[in-house]
Amino acid sequence: MDRMNKVRITALRQSVYEDLMAKYENPIEHTCDVKEGQQWISIDGKCPQGMCPAAWSSMREFVEALAQGKGNFYDGWMKNPMSAMISCNDGFRPFSFYIEVVDE
């Protein structure tokens, strides 16, 4: 098999929708362990250790594609064609993740 790219995943920002939480969510004490600035490296397109499973399910296809050398998603969406900006699927407090091919 050809060598696959390493893909860095960086947690950039979390949005919190207090109004939606108050209206629709049952109170919960613990939601997310991800911190802004936290980084992971995906090897061979695999889920990095410690990555939130819900976040991974949102970005897995993009990470796998980048690892395989594919990119330029949606015909020029990103300034860096070997990257993507993906949010986790938490509708109340989504995290935005920047994923990019890296040479390490």
C-alpha positions as CSV (number, residue, x, y, z in Angstrom):
1,M,0.0,0.0,0.0
2,D,1.2,3.5,-0.7
3,R,2.3,5.7,2.1
4,M,-0.6,7.7,3.5
5,N,-0.6,11.3,4.7
6,K,-0.7,12.2,8.3
7,V,-3.6,14.4,9.1
8,R,-3.5,16.9,12.0
9,I,-6.8,17.7,13.7
10,T,-7.0,20.9,15.7
11,A,-10.0,22.0,17.9
12,L,-10.3,25.6,17.1
13,R,-13.5,26.9,18.6
14,Q,-16.6,25.8,20.5
15,S,-20.0,27.6,20.0
16,V,-22.5,27.3,22.8
17,Y,-26.2,28.0,22.2
18,E,-27.6,28.6,25.7
19,D,-31.1,29.5,24.3
20,L,-31.4,26.2,22.5
21,M,-30.1,24.3,25.5
22,A,-32.6,26.0,27.8
23,K,-35.5,25.3,25.4
24,Y,-34.7,21.7,24.2
25,E,-32.0,20.0,26.3
26,N,-32.4,18.1,29.5
27,P,-29.8,19.3,32.0
28,I,-26.6,17.2,31.9
29,E,-23.5,17.7,34.0
30,H,-20.7,16.5,31.6
31,T,-20.8,17.0,27.9
32,C,-17.3,17.4,26.2
33,D,-13.7,16.9,27.1
34,V,-12.3,18.7,24.1
35,K,-10.4,21.9,24.7
36,E,-9.7,24.8,22.3
37,G,-6.2,24.3,20.8
38,Q,-6.1,20.6,21.4
39,Q,-4.5,18.6,18.6
40,W,-4.4,15.0,17.4
41,I,-2.6,13.3,14.6
42,S,-4.4,10.7,12.5
43,I,-2.1,8.0,11.1
44,D,-3.3,6.0,8.1
45,G,-6.7,7.8,8.3
46,K,-7.5,6.2,11.7
47,C,-9.1,7.7,14.7
48,P,-6.5,9.2,17.0
49,Q,-6.4,8.0,20.6
50,G,-8.4,10.4,22.8
51,M,-10.5,11.8,20.0
52,C,-14.2,12.3,20.9
53,P,-16.1,9.5,19.1
54,A,-19.0,11.8,18.1
55,A,-16.5,14.4,16.6
56,W,-14.7,11.6,14.8
57,S,-17.9,10.4,13.2
58,S,-18.4,13.9,11.8
59,M,-14.9,14.2,10.3
60,R,-13.9,10.6,9.5
61,E,-14.6,10.7,5.8
62,F,-12.6,13.9,5.3
63,V,-9.7,12.6,7.3
64,E,-9.6,9.4,5.4
65,A,-9.8,11.2,2.1
66,L,-6.9,13.6,3.1
67,A,-4.9,10.6,4.3
68,Q,-5.3,9.1,0.8
69,G,-4.1,12.2,-0.9
70,K,-7.6,13.5,-1.9
71,G,-8.7,17.0,-1.2
72,N,-10.1,20.1,-2.8
73,F,-13.5,19.3,-1.3
74,Y,-16.4,21.1,-2.9
75,D,-14.3,22.6,-5.7
76,G,-12.2,25.2,-3.9
77,W,-14.0,25.5,-0.6
78,M,-10.8,25.8,1.5
79,K,-7.8,28.1,0.8
80,N,-5.6,25.1,1.5
81,P,-7.0,22.4,-0.7
82,M,-5.6,19.7,1.5
83,S,-7.7,20.7,4.5
84,A,-11.3,21.0,5.8
85,M,-13.2,22.8,8.5
86,I,-15.6,20.3,10.2
87,S,-17.9,20.7,13.2
88,C,-18.9,18.0,15.5
89,N,-22.6,17.0,15.6
90,D,-23.5,18.5,18.9
91,G,-26.3,20.9,18.0
92,F,-26.1,22.7,21.4
93,R,-22.3,23.2,21.7
94,P,-20.5,22.2,18.5
95,F,-16.7,22.3,18.2
96,S,-15.1,23.4,15.0
97,F,-12.1,21.4,13.9
98,Y,-9.5,22.3,11.3
99,I,-8.1,19.2,9.6
100,E,-5.0,19.3,7.4
101,V,-2.4,17.2,5.9
102,V,1.0,17.6,7.6
103,D,4.5,16.4,6.9
104,E,5.9,15.0,10.2
